[in-house]
Amino acid sequence: MSYARLSYALIFCAAVAAPMSLQARECKNMGFSVNDFGKEGPTRDAMALLDVHIKKQMDQRGVKKYTTGKKTVSCKLYLDLIVFDEYTCTAYANVCWGLGPVTRQAESAPPPLKQQ
């Protein structure tokens, strides 16, 4: 076998085997909403419950190792009562798992979830 054929064969084998040997890396922007009176309570609860939500989602996917990016919280006034106000606060974080380059990246945060 000539060197040219051997090098082409090695390149072909490497190209075919590389995608199969690496697990794709995926990222998803996850969020969790809390609706409650005041602003500090729902902000704190949304941050804490986001961690629980992420762990539950990763367990359902069978993912043991993942990274969570910076958490952000956005709050919107739900009910404007004169004595006290009710807010809906949503915590967001980008979660990545797997190996290799990123295959899918969430462009923006998902819309707030409605809690009833």
C-alpha positions as CSV (number, residue, x, y, z in Angstrom):
1,M,0.0,0.0,0.0
2,S,1.4,3.4,-0.9
3,Y,1.8,6.2,1.6
4,A,-0.8,8.3,-0.2
5,R,-3.4,5.6,0.1
6,L,-2.5,4.9,3.7
7,S,-2.8,8.6,4.7
8,Y,-6.2,8.8,3.0
9,A,-7.3,5.7,4.8
10,L,-6.2,7.1,8.2
11,I,-7.9,10.5,7.5
12,F,-11.1,8.7,6.5
13,C,-11.0,6.5,9.7
14,A,-10.3,9.5,11.9
15,A,-13.2,11.5,10.3
16,V,-15.6,8.7,10.8
17,A,-14.5,7.7,14.3
18,A,-14.3,11.2,15.8
19,P,-18.0,12.1,16.0
20,M,-18.8,8.7,17.4
21,S,-16.1,8.9,20.1
22,L,-17.1,12.3,21.5
23,Q,-20.3,12.9,23.4
24,A,-21.8,16.2,22.2
25,R,-21.9,19.1,24.6
26,E,-25.3,20.7,25.0
27,C,-26.4,23.8,26.8
28,K,-29.8,24.9,27.8
29,N,-31.1,28.0,29.5
30,M,-33.3,26.9,32.4
31,G,-35.7,29.0,34.5
32,F,-38.0,28.7,37.5
33,S,-40.7,31.2,38.6
34,V,-42.1,32.0,42.1
35,N,-45.1,34.2,42.8
36,D,-45.4,35.6,46.3
37,F,-45.9,38.8,48.3
38,G,-42.9,41.1,48.6
39,K,-39.9,41.1,46.4
40,E,-37.1,39.6,48.5
41,G,-38.9,36.3,49.3
42,P,-39.8,35.3,45.8
43,T,-36.3,36.3,44.6
44,R,-34.6,34.1,47.2
45,D,-37.0,31.2,46.6
46,A,-36.6,31.4,42.8
47,M,-32.8,31.1,43.1
48,A,-33.1,28.2,45.5
49,L,-35.7,26.3,43.6
50,L,-33.9,26.8,40.3
51,D,-31.1,24.6,41.7
52,V,-33.6,21.9,42.6
53,H,-35.2,22.2,39.1
54,I,-31.8,21.9,37.4
55,K,-30.9,18.8,39.4
56,K,-34.2,17.2,38.7
57,Q,-33.9,17.8,34.9
58,M,-30.3,16.5,34.9
59,D,-31.4,13.4,36.8
60,Q,-34.2,12.8,34.2
61,R,-31.6,13.0,31.4
62,G,-29.2,10.7,33.2
63,V,-26.5,13.4,33.4
64,K,-24.2,13.2,36.4
65,K,-21.8,16.0,35.6
66,Y,-23.0,19.4,34.5
67,T,-22.0,23.1,35.0
68,T,-24.4,25.9,35.9
69,G,-23.6,29.4,34.7
70,K,-24.3,32.7,36.5
71,K,-27.8,32.9,37.8
72,T,-30.0,36.0,37.1
73,V,-33.4,36.9,38.5
74,S,-36.0,39.1,36.9
75,C,-39.1,40.2,38.9
76,K,-42.4,41.7,37.6
77,L,-45.1,43.2,39.6
78,Y,-48.1,40.8,39.6
79,L,-50.6,42.6,41.8
80,D,-50.3,46.2,43.0
81,L,-52.1,46.4,46.3
82,I,-51.6,49.6,48.3
83,V,-50.5,47.9,51.5
84,F,-48.4,45.1,49.9
85,D,-47.4,44.0,46.4
86,E,-47.2,40.6,44.8
87,Y,-44.3,39.8,42.5
88,T,-43.5,37.0,40.1
89,C,-39.7,36.4,40.1
90,T,-38.0,34.1,37.7
91,A,-34.4,32.8,38.1
92,Y,-32.5,31.8,35.0
93,A,-29.2,30.0,34.5
94,N,-27.4,28.4,31.5
95,V,-26.7,24.7,32.2
96,C,-24.2,22.7,30.1
97,W,-23.3,19.0,30.1
98,G,-21.4,16.5,27.9
99,L,-18.1,16.7,26.2
100,G,-16.8,18.5,23.1
101,P,-17.9,21.7,21.4
102,V,-21.3,23.3,22.2
103,T,-24.0,22.0,19.8
104,R,-26.9,24.1,20.9
105,Q,-27.0,27.3,22.9
106,A,-30.1,29.0,24.2
107,E,-30.4,32.4,22.7
108,S,-32.5,34.0,25.3
109,A,-34.2,33.3,28.6
110,P,-37.5,31.4,28.4
111,P,-40.7,33.3,29.3
112,P,-41.7,33.2,32.9
113,L,-43.8,30.2,34.0
114,K,-47.2,30.8,35.3
115,Q,-47.9,29.4,38.8
116,Q,-51.4,28.9,40.0
